[in-house]
Amino acid sequence: MFDHIEQFYRPATVREALLLLRKVGKRGRIVAGATDIVTQADRSTRFLVDITRLGLAYVRGNSRGCAIGATTTMAALEHSSVIRTLAGGILAKAASTCGSIQNRNMATAGGNLANASPAADTAAVLLVLDAQIVVANSRRKRKIALAEFCAGPHRTVLQGELLEEIIIPALPGGGRLGWSFQKLGRTETDISLVNVAAGLQADAHGRIKWARIALGAVGPTPLRARNAEDLLLGNTCDEDLLTRAGQEVMREVNPISDTRASAEYRREMSGVLARRALRECAAQAGCKL
Ligand SMILES: Cc1cc2nc3c(=O)[nH]c(=O)nc-3n(C[C@H](O)[C@H](O)[C@H](O)COP(=O)(O)OP(=O)(O)OC[C@H]3O[C@@H](n4cnc5c(N)ncnc54)[C@H](O)[C@@H]3O)c2cc1C
């Protein structure tokens, strides 16, 4: 694709980047770590706008949650003390599985979401954490729930906009929380055949009062398993309940067969990984299984 590039821009501020994006229009493309863009060979792109000098590489935690700048690398997420302690460290764990060390030193958090791969490893975790995305163009800035951000494989709702920041709101208060991220790939550094993130909160009697389950690589976009979440809510957490939730997850996913795995295998493994994730969450939340 780089044979066809006429201009490579390196703006120094968000404002400059947004004006450039307006100027280059549909023939322009944002580039951050370039780990996805180089493999896509999109020959219609004439202008690249590099966003790695805009000051968007940061992690800021406070009592209201956490903000992650778009060009924060996977390596930075993996090693950030804020991210390692947030929600049992599941975002740090997901970031640490995004390819090789070399890849993680370049790959950005914003790029992982904006590329809209159904298998993006941070997406399932960020769905579980109810993340929101701040996006901007030269005229306005808006906030979108991550659940509404992906429109299909490699399609988002972005309209020539810059993804500036990922916001993770405060976690449910009151303790008795548990978290898990599970990834199945062909090797340690491969992309996911299936990934599952989960979060549970139990009350003092072991009943589930808050539940999130999200999966990647088993549908056109990363998805929430809402029926399985509903099945858990208000019920006492035991092995039978978690097995039924895993079965519900298998019904909710919509995988395809490709060179990496068959749809049947992905569906089966969605159930296995979901049960494994829920057990890990339940143990942390103090439930007796
Ligand atoms: C060898 C290898 C292994 C990989 N393994 C994994 C893996 O295990 N798990 C995984 O999830 N991914 C994996 N990936 C994919 C990739 O590394 C990630 O998706 C990465 O986070 C993409 O970020 P980037 O900064 O490199 O994006 P880029 O390649 O720079 O951009 C990707 C797309 O997003 C757009 N974009 C980037 N940033 C923004 C922004 N802030 N606002 C709007 N649009 C933007 C670009 O225009 C482009 O369309 C792998 C890639 C490679 C090459």
The ligand as a MOL file (V3000), in Angstrom:
LIG
                    3D

  0  0  0     0  0            999 V3000
M  V30 BEGIN CTAB
M  V30 COUNTS 53 58 0 0 0
M  V30 BEGIN ATOM
M  V30 1 C 2.2760 -10.2420 14.0180 0
M  V30 2 C 1.0220 -9.6380 14.5590 0
M  V30 3 C 0.3950 -10.2350 15.6400 0
M  V30 4 C -0.7740 -9.6760 16.1530 0
M  V30 5 N -1.3600 -10.2860 17.2290 0
M  V30 6 C -2.4870 -9.7390 17.7530 0
M  V30 7 C -3.1230 -10.3640 18.8720 0
M  V30 8 O -2.6900 -11.3940 19.3840 0
M  V30 9 N -4.2500 -9.7640 19.3540 0
M  V30 10 C -4.7710 -8.6270 18.8160 0
M  V30 11 O -5.7900 -8.1390 19.3110 0
M  V30 12 N -4.1890 -8.0340 17.7500 0
M  V30 13 C -3.0580 -8.5610 17.2130 0
M  V30 14 N -2.4880 -7.9750 16.1110 0
M  V30 15 C -3.1370 -6.8150 15.5080 0
M  V30 16 C -2.5860 -5.4290 15.8950 0
M  V30 17 O -1.2880 -5.4860 16.4410 0
M  V30 18 C -3.5080 -4.6990 16.8710 0
M  V30 19 O -4.8280 -4.6520 16.3850 0
M  V30 20 C -3.0130 -3.2840 17.1880 0
M  V30 21 O -3.4960 -2.8880 18.4390 0
M  V30 22 C -3.3910 -2.2500 16.1400 0
M  V30 23 O -2.8860 -0.9960 16.5700 0
M  V30 24 P -1.9610 -0.0990 15.6470 0
M  V30 25 O -1.6160 1.1070 16.4280 0
M  V30 26 O -0.8030 -0.8700 15.1040 0
M  V30 27 O -2.9910 0.2410 14.4700 0
M  V30 28 P -2.6860 0.7500 12.9750 0
M  V30 29 O -2.1880 -0.3730 12.1430 0
M  V30 30 O -1.8480 1.9960 13.0020 0
M  V30 31 O -4.1750 1.1450 12.5360 0
M  V30 32 C -5.1650 0.1380 12.4310 0
M  V30 33 C -6.4650 0.7600 11.9110 0
M  V30 34 O -7.0340 1.6050 12.8860 0
M  V30 35 C -7.0790 2.9730 12.4280 0
M  V30 36 N -6.6670 3.7710 13.5980 0
M  V30 37 C -5.5760 3.5710 14.3870 0
M  V30 38 N -5.6130 4.4030 15.4270 0
M  V30 39 C -6.7370 5.1510 15.2950 0
M  V30 40 C -7.3120 6.1910 16.0790 0
M  V30 41 N -6.7700 6.6100 17.2230 0
M  V30 42 N -8.4720 6.7520 15.6350 0
M  V30 43 C -9.0760 6.3180 14.4870 0
M  V30 44 N -8.5680 5.3280 13.7160 0
M  V30 45 C -7.4010 4.7580 14.1250 0
M  V30 46 C -6.1260 3.0470 11.2450 0
M  V30 47 O -6.5280 4.0320 10.2950 0
M  V30 48 C -6.2720 1.6460 10.6660 0
M  V30 49 O -7.4490 1.5520 9.9080 0
M  V30 50 C -1.3180 -8.5170 15.5710 0
M  V30 51 C -0.6800 -7.9100 14.4660 0
M  V30 52 C 0.4740 -8.4630 13.9700 0
M  V30 53 C 1.1420 -7.8010 12.7800 0
M  V30 END ATOM
M  V30 BEGIN BOND
M  V30 1 1 1 2
M  V30 2 1 2 3
M  V30 3 2 2 52
M  V30 4 2 3 4
M  V30 5 1 4 5
M  V30 6 1 4 50
M  V30 7 2 5 6
M  V30 8 1 6 7
M  V30 9 1 6 13
M  V30 10 2 7 8
M  V30 11 1 7 9
M  V30 12 1 9 10
M  V30 13 2 10 11
M  V30 14 1 10 12
M  V30 15 2 12 13
M  V30 16 1 13 14
M  V30 17 1 14 15
M  V30 18 1 14 50
M  V30 19 1 15 16
M  V30 20 1 16 17
M  V30 21 1 16 18
M  V30 22 1 18 19
M  V30 23 1 18 20
M  V30 24 1 20 21
M  V30 25 1 20 22
M  V30 26 1 22 23
M  V30 27 1 23 24
M  V30 28 2 24 25
M  V30 29 1 24 26
M  V30 30 1 24 27
M  V30 31 1 27 28
M  V30 32 2 28 29
M  V30 33 1 28 30
M  V30 34 1 28 31
M  V30 35 1 31 32
M  V30 36 1 32 33
M  V30 37 1 33 34
M  V30 38 1 33 48
M  V30 39 1 34 35
M  V30 40 1 35 36
M  V30 41 1 35 46
M  V30 42 1 36 37
M  V30 43 1 36 45
M  V30 44 2 37 38
M  V30 45 1 38 39
M  V30 46 1 39 40
M  V30 47 2 39 45
M  V30 48 1 40 41
M  V30 49 2 40 42
M  V30 50 1 42 43
M  V30 51 2 43 44
M  V30 52 1 44 45
M  V30 53 1 46 47
M  V30 54 1 46 48
M  V30 55 1 48 49
M  V30 56 2 50 51
M  V30 57 1 51 52
M  V30 58 1 52 53
M  V30 END BOND
M  V30 END CTAB
M  END
